[in-house]
Amino acid sequence: MFSRLLPHPLLTVLLAVVWCLLVNEIKLGTIVFGLILGLLIPIATAAYWPDRPIFSRPWKMISYMGLVLWDILVANVIVAMIVLFKSNKAMRPQWVVIPLDLRTPEAITMLAGTITLTPGTVSADLSDDGRVLLVHALDAADPDAVRDDIKQRYERRIKEIFE
């Protein structure tokens, strides 16, 4: 009964918080409406989530989100410096092939999203079998170093969260 009323508790909380952020005010009415949306949307979309991802270690997700936010801030400064002070001839754009150890679609999506959210890199393609991710880096002297950094910094942590 509880799982039918609240099929995705974390999504419910996330939707309520996002609603409050979109409205840009914290009032009782905003919070209540956000919670109503947070309850109704997961119930309405529950049929489209047959294999709900299981977070075995939710605290690791919180630390991962902190890491990603920090990396986004740092990458913004680095990309700004590249754009402002580096000539086009001096930039070294690279295509980086990343072999994946992740197997669940949710984990692969989270990795691709993290890479795209971080300024200076973008996920471009996923192989048909889901074992290789193609990433474009704005300025990278060594594509192997970028690959190793992504695997150690992001993929390893995502694997701990999902698998």
C-alpha positions in Angstrom: 0.0 0.0 0.0 2.8 2.4 1.0 4.7 1.8 -2.3 1.6 2.5 -4.3 1.1 5.9 -2.6 4.7 6.8 -2.6 6.4 4.8 -5.4 9.5 7.0 -5.6 10.1 8.8 -2.2 13.3 10.5 -3.3 11.7 11.7 -6.5 8.8 13.1 -4.5 11.2 15.2 -2.3 13.2 16.3 -5.4 10.1 17.4 -7.2 8.9 19.4 -4.2 12.3 21.1 -3.8 12.6 21.9 -7.5 9.1 23.4 -7.5 10.0 25.6 -4.6 13.2 26.7 -6.4 11.2 27.4 -9.6 8.7 29.5 -7.8 11.5 31.2 -6.0 9.8 31.4 -2.6 9.4 29.3 0.4 5.8 29.7 1.7 3.4 27.1 3.1 1.3 27.1 -0.1 4.4 26.6 -2.3 5.6 23.7 -0.2 2.2 22.1 -0.1 1.7 22.4 -3.9 5.3 21.1 -4.4 4.5 18.1 -2.3 1.2 17.5 -4.1 3.1 17.5 -7.4 5.8 15.3 -5.8 3.1 12.8 -4.9 1.0 12.9 -8.1 3.8 12.8 -10.7 5.5 9.6 -9.5 2.1 7.9 -9.1 1.1 8.9 -12.7 4.4 7.8 -14.1 4.9 4.6 -12.0 4.0 2.4 -14.9 6.9 3.7 -16.9 9.4 2.7 -14.1 9.2 -1.1 -14.0 12.8 -1.5 -12.8 13.2 1.2 -10.3 16.9 1.9 -9.5 17.9 0.8 -6.1 20.3 3.0 -4.2 22.1 0.7 -1.8 24.1 3.6 -0.3 22.1 6.9 -0.5 24.7 8.8 1.5 27.2 8.2 -1.3 24.8 9.9 -3.7 24.9 13.0 -1.5 28.7 13.1 -1.4 28.7 12.4 -5.2 26.4 15.4 -5.8 28.7 17.6 -3.7 31.7 16.4 -5.7 29.9 17.1 -9.0 28.8 20.6 -7.9 32.4 21.4 -6.9 33.7 20.1 -10.2 31.2 22.2 -12.1 32.3 25.3 -10.2 36.0 24.6 -10.9 35.4 23.7 -14.5 33.5 27.0 -15.1 36.5 28.9 -14.0 38.9 26.8 -16.1 36.7 27.1 -19.2 36.4 30.9 -18.7 40.1 31.2 -18.5 40.5 29.1 -21.7 38.0 31.2 -23.5 39.4 34.5 -22.3 43.1 33.9 -22.5 43.9 30.9 -24.8 44.0 31.3 -28.6 42.2 28.8 -30.8 45.6 27.5 -32.1 46.7 26.7 -28.6 43.6 24.7 -27.7 43.8 20.9 -27.9 40.3 19.5 -28.4 40.2 15.7 -28.1 37.8 12.9 -28.6 38.1 10.5 -25.6 36.8 6.9 -25.7 35.8 5.7 -22.3 35.3 1.9 -21.8 32.5 1.5 -19.2 32.4 -0.8 -16.2 28.9 0.3 -15.5 26.0 -1.9 -16.7 22.7 -0.4 -15.6 21.1 2.2 -17.8 20.5 4.6 -14.9 24.2 4.5 -13.9 25.4 5.1 -17.5 22.9 7.9 -17.9 24.1 9.5 -14.6 27.8 9.3 -15.8 26.9 10.8 -19.2 24.9 13.5 -17.6 27.7 14.3 -15.2 30.2 14.6 -18.0 27.9 16.9 -20.0 27.1 19.1 -17.0 30.7 19.7 -16.3 31.9 22.6 -18.6 34.5 21.7 -21.1 33.3 18.1 -21.7 30.3 16.7 -23.4 29.1 13.1 -23.8 28.6 12.6 -27.5 27.7 8.9 -28.1 27.2 5.6 -26.4 28.0 2.4 -28.2 25.1 0.1 -29.2 26.1 -2.5 -26.6 26.5 0.2 -23.9 30.1 -0.6 -23.1 31.8 2.5 -24.5 31.1 6.2 -24.1 32.5 8.8 -26.5 33.3 12.2 -24.9 34.6 15.4 -26.4 37.0 17.5 -24.3 37.4 21.2 -25.1 41.1 21.3 -24.1 43.0 18.2 -23.2 46.7 17.6 -23.7 46.3 13.9 -22.9 43.1 12.0 -23.7 44.2 9.0 -21.6 44.5 11.3 -18.5 40.9 12.6 -19.2 39.7 9.0 -19.5 41.4 7.9 -16.3 40.1 11.0 -14.4 36.5 10.3 -15.5 36.8 6.6 -14.6 38.3 7.3 -11.2 36.5 10.5 -10.2 33.0 9.7 -11.5 32.5 6.1 -12.7 33.9 4.5 -9.6 31.7 6.5 -7.4 28.6 5.9 -9.5 29.3 2.2 -9.5 29.4 2.3 -5.6 26.0 4.0 -5.6 24.1 1.8 -8.1 25.8 -1.6 -8.1 
